């Protein structure tokens, strides 16, 4: 999984990107990306960077993993 940071949002994606350039091509307002990372690495990062994230980082990452979606915009990052 990758974390994609754009000008307006933070997105978690399950797409199997081989380079940041592929990610950059998919997101017109791309700023940076992190990964590929494991479930644990993503949850740890989100909990450190966004300690007040709600729903929790673990819930949001599990939600994406268990869904048929390939990406989700993270909520509660204020």
PDB file with one MODEL, atoms N, CA, C and O in Angstrom:
MODEL        1
ATOM      1  N   UNK A   1       0.838  -1.174   0.000  1.00  0.00           N
ATOM      2  CA  UNK A   1       0.000   0.000   0.000  1.00  0.00           C
ATOM      3  C   UNK A   1       0.884   1.239   0.000  1.00  0.00           C
ATOM      4  O   UNK A   1       2.025   1.224   0.463  1.00  0.00           O
ATOM      5  N   UNK A   2       0.315   2.308  -0.536  1.00  0.00           N
ATOM      6  CA  UNK A   2       1.000   3.594  -0.566  1.00  0.00           C
ATOM      7  C   UNK A   2       0.118   4.657   0.078  1.00  0.00           C
ATOM      8  O   UNK A   2      -1.110   4.571   0.044  1.00  0.00           O
ATOM      9  N   UNK A   3       0.757   5.645   0.656  1.00  0.00           N
ATOM     10  CA  UNK A   3       0.084   6.862   1.083  1.00  0.00           C
ATOM     11  C   UNK A   3       0.420   7.912   0.035  1.00  0.00           C
ATOM     12  O   UNK A   3       1.590   8.138  -0.273  1.00  0.00           O
ATOM     13  N   UNK A   4      -0.605   8.550  -0.510  1.00  0.00           N
ATOM     14  CA  UNK A   4      -0.409   9.589  -1.514  1.00  0.00           C
ATOM     15  C   UNK A   4      -0.888  10.909  -0.915  1.00  0.00           C
ATOM     16  O   UNK A   4      -2.031  11.030  -0.475  1.00  0.00           O
ATOM     17  N   UNK A   5      -0.010  11.874  -0.908  1.00  0.00           N
ATOM     18  CA  UNK A   5      -0.354  13.193  -0.389  1.00  0.00           C
ATOM     19  C   UNK A   5      -0.523  14.129  -1.578  1.00  0.00           C
ATOM     20  O   UNK A   5       0.393  14.314  -2.379  1.00  0.00           O
ATOM     21  N   UNK A   6      -1.707  14.712  -1.673  1.00  0.00           N
ATOM     22  CA  UNK A   6      -1.994  15.663  -2.740  1.00  0.00           C
ATOM     23  C   UNK A   6      -2.143  17.049  -2.121  1.00  0.00           C
ATOM     24  O   UNK A   6      -1.998  17.217  -0.910  1.00  0.00           O
ATOM     25  N   UNK A   7      -2.430  18.025  -2.949  1.00  0.00           N
ATOM     26  CA  UNK A   7      -2.601  19.387  -2.441  1.00  0.00           C
ATOM     27  C   UNK A   7      -3.806  19.504  -1.513  1.00  0.00           C
ATOM     28  O   UNK A   7      -3.848  20.394  -0.663  1.00  0.00           O
ATOM     29  N   UNK A   8      -4.798  18.604  -1.669  1.00  0.00           N
ATOM     30  CA  UNK A   8      -6.046  18.739  -0.920  1.00  0.00           C
ATOM     31  C   UNK A   8      -6.348  17.609   0.051  1.00  0.00           C
ATOM     32  O   UNK A   8      -7.147  17.785   0.971  1.00  0.00           O
ATOM     33  N   UNK A   9      -5.718  16.444  -0.140  1.00  0.00           N
ATOM     34  CA  UNK A   9      -6.098  15.297   0.683  1.00  0.00           C
ATOM     35  C   UNK A   9      -4.967  14.290   0.805  1.00  0.00           C
ATOM     36  O   UNK A   9      -3.941  14.387   0.132  1.00  0.00           O
ATOM     37  N   UNK A  10      -5.183  13.323   1.682  1.00  0.00           N
ATOM     38  CA  UNK A  10      -4.258  12.206   1.857  1.00  0.00           C
ATOM     39  C   UNK A  10      -5.027  10.950   1.476  1.00  0.00           C
ATOM     40  O   UNK A  10      -6.116  10.692   1.988  1.00  0.00           O
ATOM     41  N   UNK A  11      -4.446  10.178   0.572  1.00  0.00           N
ATOM     42  CA  UNK A  11      -5.125   9.017  -0.001  1.00  0.00           C
ATOM     43  C   UNK A  11      -4.316   7.765   0.303  1.00  0.00           C
ATOM     44  O   UNK A  11      -3.088   7.763   0.221  1.00  0.00           O
ATOM     45  N   UNK A  12      -5.019   6.719   0.649  1.00  0.00           N
ATOM     46  CA  UNK A  12      -4.415   5.413   0.851  1.00  0.00           C
ATOM     47  C   UNK A  12      -4.798   4.562  -0.348  1.00  0.00           C
ATOM     48  O   UNK A  12      -5.976   4.478  -0.695  1.00  0.00           O
ATOM     49  N   UNK A  13      -3.811   3.926  -0.989  1.00  0.00           N
ATOM     50  CA  UNK A  13      -4.096   3.144  -2.183  1.00  0.00           C
ATOM     51  C   UNK A  13      -3.479   1.751  -2.117  1.00  0.00           C
ATOM     52  O   UNK A  13      -2.393   1.554  -1.572  1.00  0.00           O
ATOM     53  N   UNK A  14      -4.209   0.788  -2.693  1.00  0.00           N
ATOM     54  CA  UNK A  14      -3.729  -0.590  -2.790  1.00  0.00           C
ATOM     55  C   UNK A  14      -3.122  -0.871  -4.163  1.00  0.00           C
ATOM     56  O   UNK A  14      -2.650  -1.981  -4.411  1.00  0.00           O
ATOM     57  N   UNK A  15      -3.127   0.121  -5.058  1.00  0.00           N
ATOM     58  CA  UNK A  15      -2.536  -0.087  -6.383  1.00  0.00           C
ATOM     59  C   UNK A  15      -1.077  -0.501  -6.231  1.00  0.00           C
ATOM     60  O   UNK A  15      -0.375  -0.025  -5.339  1.00  0.00           O
ATOM     61  N   UNK A  16      -0.635  -1.382  -7.103  1.00  0.00           N
ATOM     62  CA  UNK A  16       0.736  -1.886  -7.051  1.00  0.00           C
ATOM     63  C   UNK A  16       1.638  -1.006  -7.920  1.00  0.00           C
ATOM     64  O   UNK A  16       2.042  -1.407  -9.012  1.00  0.00           O
ATOM     65  N   UNK A  17       1.945   0.179  -7.434  1.00  0.00           N
ATOM     66  CA  UNK A  17       2.792   1.108  -8.180  1.00  0.00           C
ATOM     67  C   UNK A  17       4.247   0.669  -8.101  1.00  0.00           C
ATOM     68  O   UNK A  17       4.712   0.201  -7.061  1.00  0.00           O
ATOM     69  N   UNK A  18       4.962   0.826  -9.215  1.00  0.00           N
ATOM     70  CA  UNK A  18       6.375   0.473  -9.263  1.00  0.00           C
ATOM     71  C   UNK A  18       7.291   1.665  -9.013  1.00  0.00           C
ATOM     72  O   UNK A  18       8.465   1.495  -8.685  1.00  0.00           O
ATOM     73  N   UNK A  19       6.746   2.882  -9.169  1.00  0.00           N
ATOM     74  CA  UNK A  19       7.553   4.078  -8.934  1.00  0.00           C
ATOM     75  C   UNK A  19       6.649   5.254  -8.589  1.00  0.00           C
ATOM     76  O   UNK A  19       5.443   5.222  -8.835  1.00  0.00           O
ATOM     77  N   UNK A  20       7.250   6.290  -8.016  1.00  0.00           N
ATOM     78  CA  UNK A  20       6.466   7.478  -7.685  1.00  0.00           C
ATOM     79  C   UNK A  20       5.948   8.155  -8.944  1.00  0.00           C
ATOM     80  O   UNK A  20       4.935   8.852  -8.891  1.00  0.00           O
ATOM     81  N   UNK A  21       6.613   7.969 -10.065  1.00  0.00           N
ATOM     82  CA  UNK A  21       6.161   8.589 -11.319  1.00  0.00           C
ATOM     83  C   UNK A  21       4.805   8.024 -11.750  1.00  0.00           C
ATOM     84  O   UNK A  21       3.969   8.758 -12.276  1.00  0.00           O
ATOM     85  N   UNK A  22       4.588   6.750 -11.535  1.00  0.00           N
ATOM     86  CA  UNK A  22       3.282   6.160 -11.846  1.00  0.00           C
ATOM     87  C   UNK A  22       2.200   6.787 -10.971  1.00  0.00           C
ATOM     88  O   UNK A  22       1.104   7.082 -11.446  1.00  0.00           O
ATOM     89  N   UNK A  23       2.506   6.985  -9.713  1.00  0.00           N
ATOM     90  CA  UNK A  23       1.546   7.607  -8.799  1.00  0.00           C
ATOM     91  C   UNK A  23       1.289   9.045  -9.234  1.00  0.00           C
ATOM     92  O   UNK A  23       0.145   9.496  -9.273  1.00  0.00           O
ATOM     93  N   UNK A  24       2.349   9.751  -9.554  1.00  0.00           N
ATOM     94  CA  UNK A  24       2.245  11.140  -9.992  1.00  0.00           C
ATOM     95  C   UNK A  24       1.341  11.258 -11.217  1.00  0.00           C
ATOM     96  O   UNK A  24       0.594  12.229 -11.344  1.00  0.00           O
ATOM     97  N   UNK A  25       1.401  10.286 -12.111  1.00  0.00           N
ATOM     98  CA  UNK A  25       0.559  10.300 -13.310  1.00  0.00           C
ATOM     99  C   UNK A  25      -0.917  10.102 -12.979  1.00  0.00           C
ATOM    100  O   UNK A  25      -1.779  10.572 -13.721  1.00  0.00           O
ATOM    101  N   UNK A  26      -1.219   9.422 -11.886  1.00  0.00           N
ATOM    102  CA  UNK A  26      -2.610   9.140 -11.514  1.00  0.00           C
ATOM    103  C   UNK A  26      -3.268  10.252 -10.694  1.00  0.00           C
ATOM    104  O   UNK A  26      -4.494  10.304 -10.600  1.00  0.00           O
ATOM    105  N   UNK A  27      -2.476  11.132 -10.105  1.00  0.00           N
ATOM    106  CA  UNK A  27      -3.015  12.184  -9.237  1.00  0.00           C
ATOM    107  C   UNK A  27      -2.508  13.538  -9.716  1.00  0.00           C
ATOM    108  O   UNK A  27      -1.334  13.865  -9.542  1.00  0.00           O
ATOM    109  N   UNK A  28      -3.397  14.324 -10.322  1.00  0.00           N
ATOM    110  CA  UNK A  28      -2.983  15.583 -10.948  1.00  0.00           C
ATOM    111  C   UNK A  28      -2.416  16.586  -9.954  1.00  0.00           C
ATOM    112  O   UNK A  28      -1.579  17.410 -10.321  1.00  0.00           O
ATOM    113  N   UNK A  29      -2.858  16.530  -8.699  1.00  0.00           N
ATOM    114  CA  UNK A  29      -2.361  17.474  -7.694  1.00  0.00           C
ATOM    115  C   UNK A  29      -1.401  16.793  -6.706  1.00  0.00           C
ATOM    116  O   UNK A  29      -1.328  17.160  -5.533  1.00  0.00           O
ATOM    117  N   UNK A  30      -0.673  15.797  -7.211  1.00  0.00           N
ATOM    118  CA  UNK A  30       0.298  15.024  -6.437  1.00  0.00           C
ATOM    119  C   UNK A  30       1.338  15.939  -5.791  1.00  0.00           C
ATOM    120  O   UNK A  30       1.849  16.863  -6.424  1.00  0.00           O
ATOM    121  N   UNK A  31       1.642  15.667  -4.524  1.00  0.00           N
ATOM    122  CA  UNK A  31       2.718  16.365  -3.826  1.00  0.00           C
ATOM    123  C   UNK A  31       3.851  15.383  -3.518  1.00  0.00           C
ATOM    124  O   UNK A  31       5.008  15.629  -3.862  1.00  0.00           O
ATOM    125  N   UNK A  32       3.503  14.262  -2.863  1.00  0.00           N
ATOM    126  CA  UNK A  32       4.496  13.236  -2.552  1.00  0.00           C
ATOM    127  C   UNK A  32       3.779  11.930  -2.222  1.00  0.00           C
ATOM    128  O   UNK A  32       2.556  11.894  -2.087  1.00  0.00           O
ATOM    129  N   UNK A  33       4.555  10.866  -2.096  1.00  0.00           N
ATOM    130  CA  UNK A  33       3.965   9.577  -1.722  1.00  0.00           C
ATOM    131  C   UNK A  33       4.945   8.806  -0.847  1.00  0.00           C
ATOM    132  O   UNK A  33       6.150   9.059  -0.854  1.00  0.00           O
ATOM    133  N   UNK A  34       4.398   7.868  -0.102  1.00  0.00           N
ATOM    134  CA  UNK A  34       5.176   7.021   0.794  1.00  0.00           C
ATOM    135  C   UNK A  34       4.810   5.569   0.526  1.00  0.00           C
ATOM    136  O   UNK A  34       3.638   5.247   0.328  1.00  0.00           O
ATOM    137  N   UNK A  35       5.787   4.712   0.520  1.00  0.00           N
ATOM    138  CA  UNK A  35       5.519   3.299   0.326  1.00  0.00           C
ATOM    139  C   UNK A  35       6.264   2.753  -0.875  1.00  0.00           C
ATOM    140  O   UNK A  35       7.011   3.475  -1.535  1.00  0.00           O
ATOM    141  N   UNK A  36       6.059   1.479  -1.157  1.00  0.00           N
ATOM    142  CA  UNK A  36       5.040   0.619  -0.561  1.00  0.00           C
ATOM    143  C   UNK A  36       5.393   0.241   0.878  1.00  0.00           C
ATOM    144  O   UNK A  36       6.541  -0.045   1.219  1.00  0.00           O
ATOM    145  N   UNK A  37       4.349   0.256   1.696  1.00  0.00           N
ATOM    146  CA  UNK A  37       4.489  -0.071   3.099  1.00  0.00           C
ATOM    147  C   UNK A  37       3.496  -1.155   3.486  1.00  0.00           C
ATOM    148  O   UNK A  37       2.469  -1.346   2.834  1.00  0.00           O
ATOM    149  N   UNK A  38       3.824  -1.855   4.554  1.00  0.00           N
ATOM    150  CA  UNK A  38       2.929  -2.873   5.107  1.00  0.00           C
ATOM    151  C   UNK A  38       1.792  -2.199   5.875  1.00  0.00           C
ATOM    152  O   UNK A  38       1.821  -0.996   6.134  1.00  0.00           O
ATOM    153  N   UNK A  39       0.807  -2.992   6.227  1.00  0.00           N
ATOM    154  CA  UNK A  39      -0.310  -2.530   7.053  1.00  0.00           C
ATOM    155  C   UNK A  39       0.210  -1.843   8.315  1.00  0.00           C
ATOM    156  O   UNK A  39      -0.204  -0.731   8.644  1.00  0.00           O
ATOM    157  N   UNK A  40       1.115  -2.513   9.012  1.00  0.00           N
ATOM    158  CA  UNK A  40       1.632  -1.993  10.275  1.00  0.00           C
ATOM    159  C   UNK A  40       2.387  -0.682  10.088  1.00  0.00           C
ATOM    160  O   UNK A  40       2.246   0.242  10.889  1.00  0.00           O
ATOM    161  N   UNK A  41       3.184  -0.605   9.033  1.00  0.00           N
ATOM    162  CA  UNK A  41       3.950   0.618   8.777  1.00  0.00           C
ATOM    163  C   UNK A  41       3.028   1.799   8.491  1.00  0.00           C
ATOM    164  O   UNK A  41       3.279   2.914   8.947  1.00  0.00           O
ATOM    165  N   UNK A  42       1.968   1.551   7.739  1.00  0.00           N
ATOM    166  CA  UNK A  42       1.023   2.633   7.413  1.00  0.00           C
ATOM    167  C   UNK A  42       0.303   3.093   8.678  1.00  0.00           C
ATOM    168  O   UNK A  42       0.194   4.293   8.930  1.00  0.00           O
ATOM    169  N   UNK A  43      -0.179   2.156   9.463  1.00  0.00           N
ATOM    170  CA  UNK A  43      -0.882   2.518  10.700  1.00  0.00           C
ATOM    171  C   UNK A  43       0.058   3.288  11.628  1.00  0.00           C
ATOM    172  O   UNK A  43      -0.331   4.316  12.182  1.00  0.00           O
ATOM    173  N   UNK A  44       1.274   2.811  11.800  1.00  0.00           N
ATOM    174  CA  UNK A  44       2.239   3.501  12.665  1.00  0.00           C
ATOM    175  C   UNK A  44       2.486   4.928  12.193  1.00  0.00           C
ATOM    176  O   UNK A  44       2.466   5.860  12.997  1.00  0.00           O
ATOM    177  N   UNK A  45       2.717   5.104  10.905  1.00  0.00           N
ATOM    178  CA  UNK A  45       2.968   6.439  10.357  1.00  0.00           C
ATOM    179  C   UNK A  45       1.779   7.363  10.606  1.00  0.00           C
ATOM    180  O   UNK A  45       1.946   8.485  11.083  1.00  0.00           O
ATOM    181  N   UNK A  46       0.581   6.883  10.281  1.00  0.00           N
ATOM    182  CA  UNK A  46      -0.608   7.724  10.434  1.00  0.00           C
ATOM    183  C   UNK A  46      -0.851   8.095  11.892  1.00  0.00           C
ATOM    184  O   UNK A  46      -1.252   9.222  12.184  1.00  0.00           O
ATOM    185  N   UNK A  47      -0.612   7.165  12.805  1.00  0.00           N
ATOM    186  CA  UNK A  47      -0.813   7.454  14.229  1.00  0.00           C
ATOM    187  C   UNK A  47       0.192   8.485  14.747  1.00  0.00           C
ATOM    188  O   UNK A  47      -0.124   9.268  15.643  1.00  0.00           O
ATOM    189  N   UNK A  48       1.396   8.484  14.186  1.00  0.00           N
ATOM    190  CA  UNK A  48       2.411   9.463  14.598  1.00  0.00           C
ATOM    191  C   UNK A  48       2.122  10.833  13.983  1.00  0.00           C
ATOM    192  O   UNK A  48       2.148  11.849  14.677  1.00  0.00           O
ATOM    193  N   UNK A  49       1.851  10.852  12.691  1.00  0.00           N
ATOM    194  CA  UNK A  49       1.641  12.122  11.987  1.00  0.00           C
ATOM    195  C   UNK A  49       0.287  12.762  12.289  1.00  0.00           C
ATOM    196  O   UNK A  49       0.159  13.986  12.301  1.00  0.00           O
ATOM    197  N   UNK A  50      -0.714  11.930  12.531  1.00  0.00           N
ATOM    198  CA  UNK A  50      -2.079  12.413  12.769  1.00  0.00           C
ATOM    199  C   UNK A  50      -2.628  11.761  14.041  1.00  0.00           C
ATOM    200  O   UNK A  50      -3.497  10.894  13.955  1.00  0.00           O
ATOM    201  N   UNK A  51      -2.140  12.159  15.216  1.00  0.00           N
ATOM    202  CA  UNK A  51      -2.525  11.485  16.464  1.00  0.00           C
ATOM    203  C   UNK A  51      -4.020  11.557  16.780  1.00  0.00           C
ATOM    204  O   UNK A  51      -4.523  10.737  17.549  1.00  0.00           O
ATOM    205  N   UNK A  52      -4.725  12.508  16.210  1.00  0.00           N
ATOM    206  CA  UNK A  52      -6.163  12.646  16.481  1.00  0.00           C
ATOM    207  C   UNK A  52      -7.031  12.117  15.346  1.00  0.00           C
ATOM    208  O   UNK A  52      -8.218  12.436  15.281  1.00  0.00           O
ATOM    209  N   UNK A  53      -6.465  11.323  14.458  1.00  0.00           N
ATOM    210  CA  UNK A  53      -7.202  10.789  13.313  1.00  0.00           C
ATOM    211  C   UNK A  53      -8.440  10.024  13.797  1.00  0.00           C
ATOM    212  O   UNK A  53      -8.365   9.216  14.723  1.00  0.00           O
ATOM    213  N   UNK A  54      -9.568  10.295  13.155  1.00  0.00           N
ATOM    214  CA  UNK A  54     -10.820   9.623  13.524  1.00  0.00           C
ATOM    215  C   UNK A  54     -11.679   9.455  12.280  1.00  0.00           C
ATOM    216  O   UNK A  54     -11.925  10.432  11.573  1.00  0.00           O
ATOM    217  N   UNK A  55     -12.137   8.258  11.997  1.00  0.00           N
ATOM    218  CA  UNK A  55     -11.872   6.989  12.681  1.00  0.00           C
ATOM    219  C   UNK A  55     -10.365   6.705  12.753  1.00  0.00           C
ATOM    220  O   UNK A  55      -9.566   7.322  12.049  1.00  0.00           O
ATOM    221  N   UNK A  56     -10.011   5.775  13.604  1.00  0.00           N
ATOM    222  CA  UNK A  56      -8.598   5.480  13.843  1.00  0.00           C
ATOM    223  C   UNK A  56      -7.900   5.044  12.561  1.00  0.00           C
ATOM    224  O   UNK A  56      -8.535   4.588  11.611  1.00  0.00           O
ATOM    225  N   UNK A  57      -6.580   5.196  12.558  1.00  0.00           N
ATOM    226  CA  UNK A  57      -5.786   4.779  11.405  1.00  0.00           C
ATOM    227  C   UNK A  57      -6.016   3.298  11.115  1.00  0.00           C
ATOM    228  O   UNK A  57      -6.199   2.905   9.962  1.00  0.00           O
ATOM    229  N   UNK A  58      -6.007   2.488  12.155  1.00  0.00           N
ATOM    230  CA  UNK A  58      -6.193   1.043  11.982  1.00  0.00           C
ATOM    231  C   UNK A  58      -7.542   0.742  11.339  1.00  0.00           C
ATOM    232  O   UNK A  58      -7.622  -0.086  10.432  1.00  0.00           O
ATOM    233  N   UNK A  59      -8.597   1.402  11.795  1.00  0.00           N
ATOM    234  CA  UNK A  59      -9.932   1.181  11.223  1.00  0.00           C
ATOM    235  C   UNK A  59      -9.976   1.557   9.745  1.00  0.00           C
ATOM    236  O   UNK A  59     -10.558   0.835   8.935  1.00  0.00           O
ATOM    237  N   UNK A  60      -9.367   2.680   9.396  1.00  0.00           N
ATOM    238  CA  UNK A  60      -9.421   3.130   8.008  1.00  0.00           C
ATOM    239  C   UNK A  60      -8.595   2.235   7.087  1.00  0.00           C
ATOM    240  O   UNK A  60      -9.014   1.943   5.966  1.00  0.00           O
ATOM    241  N   UNK A  61      -7.426   1.800   7.552  1.00  0.00           N
ATOM    242  CA  UNK A  61      -6.590   0.915   6.738  1.00  0.00           C
ATOM    243  C   UNK A  61      -7.270  -0.442   6.590  1.00  0.00           C
ATOM    244  O   UNK A  61      -7.312  -0.990   5.489  1.00  0.00           O
ATOM    245  N   UNK A  62      -7.800  -0.991   7.674  1.00  0.00           N
ATOM    246  CA  UNK A  62      -8.524  -2.266   7.599  1.00  0.00           C
ATOM    247  C   UNK A  62      -9.729  -2.145   6.680  1.00  0.00           C
ATOM    248  O   UNK A  62     -10.036  -3.067   5.924  1.00  0.00           O
ATOM    249  N   UNK A  63     -10.412  -1.007   6.746  1.00  0.00           N
ATOM    250  CA  UNK A  63     -11.565  -0.785   5.886  1.00  0.00           C
ATOM    251  C   UNK A  63     -11.203  -0.871   4.420  1.00  0.00           C
ATOM    252  O   UNK A  63     -11.935  -1.467   3.631  1.00  0.00           O
ATOM    253  N   UNK A  64     -10.076  -0.279   4.047  1.00  0.00           N
ATOM    254  CA  UNK A  64      -9.639  -0.354   2.648  1.00  0.00           C
ATOM    255  C   UNK A  64      -9.256  -1.782   2.286  1.00  0.00           C
ATOM    256  O   UNK A  64      -9.643  -2.279   1.229  1.00  0.00           O
ATOM    257  N   UNK A  65      -8.510  -2.436   3.141  1.00  0.00           N
ATOM    258  CA  UNK A  65      -8.068  -3.808   2.862  1.00  0.00           C
ATOM    259  C   UNK A  65      -9.262  -4.732   2.646  1.00  0.00           C
ATOM    260  O   UNK A  65      -9.235  -5.581   1.755  1.00  0.00           O
ATOM    261  N   UNK A  66     -10.298  -4.574   3.447  1.00  0.00           N
ATOM    262  CA  UNK A  66     -11.456  -5.466   3.386  1.00  0.00           C
ATOM    263  C   UNK A  66     -12.496  -5.048   2.358  1.00  0.00           C
ATOM    264  O   UNK A  66     -13.511  -5.725   2.195  1.00  0.00           O
ATOM    265  N   UNK A  67     -12.259  -3.955   1.671  1.00  0.00           N
ATOM    266  CA  UNK A  67     -13.229  -3.474   0.687  1.00  0.00           C
ATOM    267  C   UNK A  67     -12.809  -3.892  -0.720  1.00  0.00           C
ATOM    268  O   UNK A  67     -11.707  -4.397  -0.934  1.00  0.00           O
ATOM    269  N   UNK A  68     -13.693  -3.674  -1.649  1.00  0.00           N
ATOM    270  CA  UNK A  68     -13.388  -3.922  -3.052  1.00  0.00           C
ATOM    271  C   UNK A  68     -12.751  -2.718  -3.718  1.00  0.00           C
ATOM    272  O   UNK A  68     -12.465  -2.743  -4.915  1.00  0.00           O
ATOM    273  N   UNK A  69     -12.528  -1.663  -2.947  1.00  0.00           N
ATOM    274  CA  UNK A  69     -11.941  -0.445  -3.492  1.00  0.00           C
ATOM    275  C   UNK A  69     -10.424  -0.557  -3.559  1.00  0.00           C
ATOM    276  O   UNK A  69      -9.808  -1.347  -2.843  1.00  0.00           O
ATOM    277  N   UNK A  70      -9.834   0.259  -4.442  1.00  0.00           N
ATOM    278  CA  UNK A  70      -8.379   0.295  -4.551  1.00  0.00           C
ATOM    279  C   UNK A  70      -7.771   1.497  -3.846  1.00  0.00           C
ATOM    280  O   UNK A  70      -6.566   1.537  -3.598  1.00  0.00           O
ATOM    281  N   UNK A  71      -8.616   2.486  -3.522  1.00  0.00           N
ATOM    282  CA  UNK A  71      -8.095   3.647  -2.807  1.00  0.00           C
ATOM    283  C   UNK A  71      -9.195   4.309  -2.007  1.00  0.00           C
ATOM    284  O   UNK A  71     -10.383   4.145  -2.284  1.00  0.00           O
ATOM    285  N   UNK A  72      -8.768   5.062  -1.005  1.00  0.00           N
ATOM    286  CA  UNK A  72      -9.710   5.779  -0.152  1.00  0.00           C
ATOM    287  C   UNK A  72      -9.040   7.057   0.345  1.00  0.00           C
ATOM    288  O   UNK A  72      -7.843   7.080   0.632  1.00  0.00           O
ATOM    289  N   UNK A  73      -9.833   8.108   0.438  1.00  0.00           N
ATOM    290  CA  UNK A  73      -9.356   9.353   1.031  1.00  0.00           C
ATOM    291  C   UNK A  73      -9.467   9.219   2.542  1.00  0.00           C
ATOM    292  O   UNK A  73     -10.532   8.888   3.064  1.00  0.00           O
ATOM    293  N   UNK A  74      -8.381   9.474   3.235  1.00  0.00           N
ATOM    294  CA  UNK A  74      -8.389   9.345   4.686  1.00  0.00           C
ATOM    295  C   UNK A  74      -9.219  10.451   5.315  1.00  0.00           C
ATOM    296  O   UNK A  74      -9.235  11.587   4.839  1.00  0.00           O
ATOM    297  N   UNK A  75      -9.907  10.100   6.391  1.00  0.00           N
ATOM    298  CA  UNK A  75     -10.798  11.024   7.096  1.00  0.00           C
ATOM    299  C   UNK A  75     -10.189  11.425   8.433  1.00  0.00           C
ATOM    300  O   UNK A  75      -9.339  10.726   8.984  1.00  0.00           O
ATOM    301  N   UNK A  76     -10.639  12.554   8.933  1.00  0.00           N
ATOM    302  CA  UNK A  76     -10.301  12.968  10.290  1.00  0.00           C
ATOM    303  C   UNK A  76      -8.860  13.334  10.522  1.00  0.00           C
ATOM    304  O   UNK A  76      -8.311  13.046  11.586  1.00  0.00           O
ATOM    305  N   UNK A  77      -8.234  13.966   9.547  1.00  0.00           N
ATOM    306  CA  UNK A  77      -6.815  14.297   9.679  1.00  0.00           C
ATOM    307  C   UNK A  77      -6.560  15.676  10.263  1.00  0.00           C
ATOM    308  O   UNK A  77      -5.415  16.127  10.291  1.00  0.00           O
ATOM    309  N   UNK A  78      -7.585  16.344  10.724  1.00  0.00           N
ATOM    310  CA  UNK A  78      -7.442  17.706  11.255  1.00  0.00           C
ATOM    311  C   UNK A  78      -6.591  17.720  12.496  1.00  0.00           C
ATOM    312  O   UNK A  78      -6.365  18.781  13.077  1.00  0.00           O
TER     313      UNK A  78
ENDMDL
END
